[in-house]
């Protein structure tokens, strides 16, 4: 069988499986912390996005490349609390600098079985890792590759729909200039 047919059959099996997890939700949102939610401990627009999704009742997680088991999870939780984001420490995953984020995101998708998953990160290798690990387990995958040089600036959007076709959208230079002007005016 073709790989696409195998993927579609696996999705059908999961839908028909009677042991569907009660934690099933329609959408799942996963954020990086540094230069995605914050820059120099000032919240970026993704912090507002996360807050809005949490208030709407959608599951939100933070997957960061900070070192695990060194108190970073509590530190991130405390910083988020100052911004009005109430996140449990168990919803913050530190992968370490050398580990890919894709497997962690896939576990979260397997846990919630959402229709749509959205991921934000400022490192292209993390975005590609998430795509490679997750494109076949969720119907609608959106990945936002953000700029490291200009925190919050979207460099590329990667999408994968039910047909498993990858599409990439890059903002035009005019759109990026508009974003920079907005960022400058807002004081971020």
TIDRENVO-353548 format. One record per residue: residue in three letters; x, y, z of N, C-alpha, C in turn. Coordinates in steps of 0.2 Angstrom, whole numbers, padded with zeros to 4 digits, always signed. Atoms other than C-alpha are relative to their C-alpha. Last residue first. Example, Ala and Ser with C-alpha at 12.3 -4.5 7.8 and 13.67 -1.06 7.14 Angstrom:
SER-0004-0006-0001+0068-0005+0036-0004+0005+0003 ALA+0004-0006+0000+0062-0022+0039+0004+0006+0000 
***
This chain:
UNK-0003+0007-0002+0040+0227+0112+0007+0000-0003 UNK-0005-0001-0005+0036+0246+0112+0003-0007+0002 UNK+0003+0002-0006+0019+0245+0104+0005-0001+0005 UNK+0006-0004-0003+0024+0257+0090-0002-0003+0007 UNK-0003-0006-0002+0040+0247+0086-0005+0005+0004 UNK-0004+0002-0006+0031+0231+0085+0003+0006+0003 UNK+0004+0001-0006+0018+0239+0074+0003-0002+0006 UNK+0002-0007-0002+0032+0246+0063-0005-0001+0005 UNK-0005-0004-0003+0040+0229+0062-0002+0006+0003 UNK-0001+0003-0007+0024+0220+0058+0005+0004+0004 UNK+0006-0002-0003+0021+0232+0043+0000-0003+0008 UNK-0001-0007-0002+0038+0229+0037-0005+0003+0005 UNK-0005+0000-0006+0035+0210+0038+0002+0007+0002 UNK+0004+0003-0006+0019+0212+0028+0005+0000+0006 UNK+0005-0006-0003+0028+0223+0015-0003-0002+0006 UNK-0005-0005-0004+0043+0210+0014-0005+0006+0002 UNK-0004-0005+0004+0030+0197+0010+0004+0005+0004 UNK+0003-0007+0000+0025+0184+0023+0004+0004-0005 UNK-0005-0005-0003+0031+0166+0019-0003+0007-0001 UNK+0001-0007+0002+0018+0152+0016+0005+0005+0004 UNK-0004-0005-0004+0022+0134+0016-0002+0007-0003 UNK+0000-0007+0004+0011+0120+0010+0004+0005+0005 UNK-0003-0005-0004+0013+0101+0015-0001+0007-0005 UNK-0004-0004+0004+0000+0089+0008+0003+0006+0004 UNK-0007+0001-0001-0006+0076+0020+0005+0004-0004 UNK-0003+0003+0005-0023+0076+0013+0007-0001+0000 UNK+0002+0007+0000-0031+0080+0029+0003-0004-0005 UNK+0007+0002-0001-0021+0096+0030-0002-0007+0000 UNK+0001+0006+0002-0003+0101+0033-0007-0002+0001 UNK+0007+0003-0001+0002+0119+0035+0000-0007-0003 UNK+0001+0007+0003+0019+0127+0037-0006-0003+0002 UNK+0005+0004-0003+0020+0146+0041-0001-0007-0004 UNK+0003+0005+0004+0036+0155+0038-0006-0004+0004 UNK-0004+0001+0006+0046+0170+0045-0004-0005-0005 UNK+0001+0007+0003+0033+0176+0057+0004+0000-0006 UNK+0001-0001+0008+0040+0191+0067-0001-0007-0003 UNK+0007-0001+0002+0037+0188+0086-0001+0000-0007 UNK+0005+0004-0004+0055+0191+0091-0007+0002-0002 UNK+0006-0005-0001+0065+0200+0077-0005-0004+0004 UNK-0003-0007+0000+0082+0191+0076-0005+0005+0002 UNK-0004-0001-0006+0075+0174+0081+0003+0007+0001 UNK-0007-0003+0000+0061+0175+0069+0004+0000+0006 UNK-0001-0007-0002+0046+0164+0071+0007+0002-0001 UNK-0007-0002-0001+0042+0148+0062+0001+0007+0001 UNK-0002-0007+0001+0023+0145+0064+0008+0000+0002 UNK-0006-0001-0003+0017+0127+0062+0003+0007-0002 UNK-0002-0007+0002-0001+0123+0058+0007+0001+0004 UNK-0007-0002-0003-0006+0105+0057+0002+0006-0002 UNK-0002-0007+0001-0024+0100+0053+0006+0002+0004 UNK+0003-0002+0007-0029+0082+0052+0002+0007-0002 UNK+0005-0005-0001-0017+0076+0066-0003+0002-0007 UNK+0004+0002-0006-0007+0060+0067-0005+0005+0001 UNK+0004+0006+0002+0002+0060+0049-0005-0002+0006 UNK+0004-0001+0006+0010+0077+0050-0005-0005-0001 UNK+0007-0001-0001+0016+0075+0068-0004+0000-0006 UNK+0003+0005-0005+0034+0068+0069-0008+0000+0000 UNK-0002+0007+0002+0041+0076+0052-0004-0005+0005 UNK+0004+0002+0006+0031+0092+0055+0002-0007-0001 UNK+0007+0000-0001+0037+0094+0073-0004-0003-0006 UNK+0001+0006-0005+0055+0090+0069-0007-0001+0001 UNK-0001+0006+0004+0054+0103+0055-0001-0006+0003 UNK+0007+0000+0004+0047+0116+0067+0001-0006-0005 UNK+0006+0002-0004+0061+0112+0079-0006+0000-0004 UNK+0000+0007-0001+0074+0113+0065-0005-0003+0005 UNK+0002+0004+0006+0068+0130+0060+0000-0007+0001 UNK-0005+0004+0003+0070+0138+0077-0003-0005-0005 UNK-0005-0005+0004+0059+0152+0083+0006-0004-0003 UNK-0007+0000-0002+0044+0141+0088+0005+0004-0004 UNK-0004-0006+0001+0025+0141+0087+0007-0001+0003 UNK-0006+0000-0004+0014+0125+0086+0004+0006-0002 UNK-0004-0005+0002-0004+0123+0081+0006+0001+0004 UNK-0006-0002-0005-0013+0107+0082+0004+0006-0003 UNK-0005-0005+0002-0030+0104+0074+0005+0001+0005 UNK+0000-0001+0007-0042+0089+0075+0005+0005-0003 UNK+0004-0006+0003-0036+0085+0092-0001-0001-0008 UNK+0004+0001+0006-0032+0068+0099-0004+0005-0003 UNK+0006-0004+0001-0028+0074+0116-0004-0002-0006 UNK+0004-0001-0006-0015+0062+0122-0006+0003-0001 UNK+0002+0006-0002-0008+0057+0105-0005+0000+0006 UNK+0005+0001+0005-0006+0075+0101-0004-0007+0001 UNK+0006-0004-0002+0003+0078+0117-0005-0001-0005 UNK+0004+0003-0006+0014+0063+0113-0006+0004+0002 UNK+0004+0006+0002+0017+0070+0096-0003-0004+0006 UNK+0006-0002+0003+0023+0086+0103-0005-0005-0002 UNK+0004-0003-0006+0036+0078+0114-0007+0002-0003 UNK+0003+0005-0004+0042+0068+0099-0004+0002+0006 UNK+0005+0004+0003+0044+0083+0088-0003-0006+0004 UNK+0007-0001-0003+0053+0094+0100-0005-0004-0003 UNK+0005-0003+0004+0071+0087+0096-0007+0001+0003 UNK+0005+0004+0002+0084+0085+0109-0006+0003-0004 UNK-0002+0004+0006+0101+0094+0109-0006-0005-0002 UNK-0002-0003+0006+0096+0109+0119+0001-0004-0006 UNK-0007+0000+0000+0086+0101+0133+0002+0003-0007 UNK-0003+0006+0004+0068+0095+0131+0008+0000+0000 UNK-0006-0002+0002+0059+0106+0144+0004-0006-0003 UNK-0005+0005+0001+0041+0102+0145+0006+0003-0002 UNK-0006-0003+0003+0028+0114+0153+0006-0006-0001 UNK+0001-0002+0007+0011+0107+0156+0006+0004-0004 UNK+0000+0006+0004+0016+0098+0172-0002+0001-0007 UNK-0007+0002+0001+0020+0115+0179+0000-0006-0004 UNK-0003+0005-0005+0002+0120+0177+0007-0002-0002 UNK-0002+0006+0002-0002+0136+0167+0003-0005+0005 UNK+0000+0005-0005-0011+0151+0172+0001-0007-0003 UNK+0001+0007+0003-0007+0165+0160+0001-0005+0006 UNK+0007+0002+0000-0010+0182+0168-0001-0006-0003 UNK+0003-0003+0006+0007+0190+0163-0007-0002+0000 UNK+0000-0007+0000+0014+0187+0181-0003+0003-0006 UNK+0005-0002-0004+0008+0169+0180+0000+0008+0001 UNK+0007+0000+0003+0018+0166+0165-0005+0003+0004 UNK+0000-0005+0004+0034+0171+0174-0007+0001-0004 UNK+0000-0007-0003+0030+0160+0188+0000+0006-0004 UNK+0007-0001-0003+0026+0145+0177-0001+0006+0003 UNK+0005-0002+0006+0042+0148+0167-0007+0001+0003 UNK-0001-0007+0002+0052+0148+0184-0004+0002-0006 UNK+0003-0004-0005+0043+0132+0190+0002+0007-0002 UNK+0007+0000+0001+0048+0123+0173-0004+0004+0005 UNK+0003-0004+0005+0065+0129+0174-0007+0000-0001 UNK+0004-0005-0002+0069+0121+0190-0003+0005-0005 UNK-0005-0005-0003+0084+0111+0184-0004+0006+0003 UNK-0001+0002-0007+0074+0095+0180+0005+0005+0003 UNK+0005+0003-0004+0075+0098+0161+0003-0001+0007 UNK-0002+0007-0003+0087+0110+0152-0005-0002+0005 UNK-0004+0000-0007+0079+0123+0142+0001-0006+0003 UNK-0007+0003+0000+0074+0119+0124+0004+0001+0006 UNK-0006-0004+0001+0056+0123+0127+0006-0004+0000 UNK-0006+0004+0001+0039+0115+0125+0006+0004-0002 UNK-0007-0003+0001+0025+0125+0133+0005-0005-0001 UNK-0006+0003-0003+0007+0118+0132+0006+0005-0002 UNK-0006-0003+0002-0010+0124+0129+0006-0002+0004 UNK-0007+0002-0003-0026+0114+0130+0005+0004-0003 UNK-0004+0005+0004-0042+0124+0124+0007-0002+0004 UNK+0000+0007-0002-0054+0131+0136+0004-0005-0004 UNK+0005+0003+0004-0058+0148+0128+0000-0008+0002 UNK+0006-0002-0002-0048+0156+0142-0006-0003-0004 UNK+0001+0003-0007-0033+0145+0138-0007+0003+0002 UNK+0001+0007+0001-0034+0150+0120-0002-0003+0006 UNK+0007+0000+0003-0035+0169+0124-0002-0007-0001 UNK+0005-0001-0005-0020+0167+0136-0007+0000-0003 UNK+0001+0006-0005-0010+0158+0123-0005+0002+0005 UNK+0003+0006+0004-0013+0171+0109-0001-0006+0005 UNK+0007-0002+0000-0009+0185+0122-0004-0005-0004 UNK+0002+0000-0007+0008+0177+0126-0008+0001+0000 UNK+0002+0007-0001+0010+0174+0107-0002-0001+0007 UNK+0007+0001+0002+0010+0193+0105-0002-0007+0001 UNK+0001-0002+0007+0026+0195+0115-0007-0002-0002 UNK+0004+0004+0004+0028+0196+0134-0001+0002-0007 UNK+0006-0004+0002+0043+0205+0140-0004-0004-0004 UNK+0006+0000-0005+0055+0194+0149-0005+0005-0001 UNK-0003-0003-0005+0070+0198+0138-0005+0001+0006 UNK-0006-0002+0002+0059+0192+0124+0003+0004+0005 UNK-0003-0006-0003+0044+0182+0128+0007+0001-0003 UNK+0004-0003-0005+0031+0170+0122+0003+0006+0003 UNK+0006+0002+0002+0041+0165+0106-0006+0003+0004 UNK+0001-0004+0007+0058+0173+0108-0006-0003-0003 UNK-0005-0005+0002+0061+0160+0123-0001+0003-0007 UNK+0000-0005-0005+0045+0150+0128+0005+0006-0002 UNK-0007+0000-0003+0041+0138+0114-0001+0006+0005 UNK-0004-0006+0001+0022+0136+0111+0007-0001+0003 UNK-0006+0001-0003+0009+0122+0109+0005+0006-0002 UNK-0005-0005+0002-0009+0124+0105+0006-0001+0004 UNK-0006+0000-0005-0021+0110+0104+0005+0005-0002 UNK-0006-0003+0002-0038+0110+0095+0005+0000+0006 UNK+0000-0001+0007-0054+0099+0095+0007+0004-0003 UNK+0003-0007+0001-0052+0091+0111+0001+0001-0007 UNK+0000-0002+0007-0050+0073+0117-0003+0007-0001 UNK-0003-0007+0001-0046+0071+0135+0000+0003-0007 UNK+0005-0005-0002-0059+0057+0137+0003+0007-0001 UNK-0002-0004-0006-0046+0046+0127-0006+0005+0001 UNK-0001-0007+0001-0055+0035+0113+0001+0004+0007 UNK-0004-0002-0006-0055+0017+0118+0003+0007-0001 UNK+0005-0002-0006-0069+0013+0106+0004+0002+0006 UNK-0002+0003-0006-0057+0014+0091-0005+0002+0006 UNK+0005+0005-0002-0067+0020+0076+0002-0004+0006 UNK+0007-0003-0001-0058+0037+0075-0005-0006+0002 UNK+0001-0004-0006-0041+0029+0078-0007+0003+0002 UNK+0000+0004-0006-0044+0016+0065+0000+0003+0007 UNK+0007+0003+0000-0049+0029+0052+0000-0005+0006 UNK+0005-0005-0003-0033+0038+0056-0007-0002+0001 UNK-0002-0001-0007-0022+0023+0053-0005+0005+0004 UNK+0003+0006-0004-0031+0019+0037+0001+0001+0007 UNK+0007-0001+0000-0027+0037+0031-0004-0006+0004 UNK+0001-0005-0004-0009+0035+0035-0007+0001+0001 UNK-0001+0003-0007-0008+0018+0027-0001+0005+0005 UNK+0005+0004-0002-0016+0026+0011+0001-0003+0007 UNK+0006-0004-0002-0004+0040+0011-0006-0004+0002 UNK-0001-0003-0007+0011+0028+0013-0006+0004+0001 UNK-0003-0006+0000+0005+0018-0002+0000+0003+0007 UNK+0004-0006+0000+0000+0000+0000+0004+0006+0000 
***
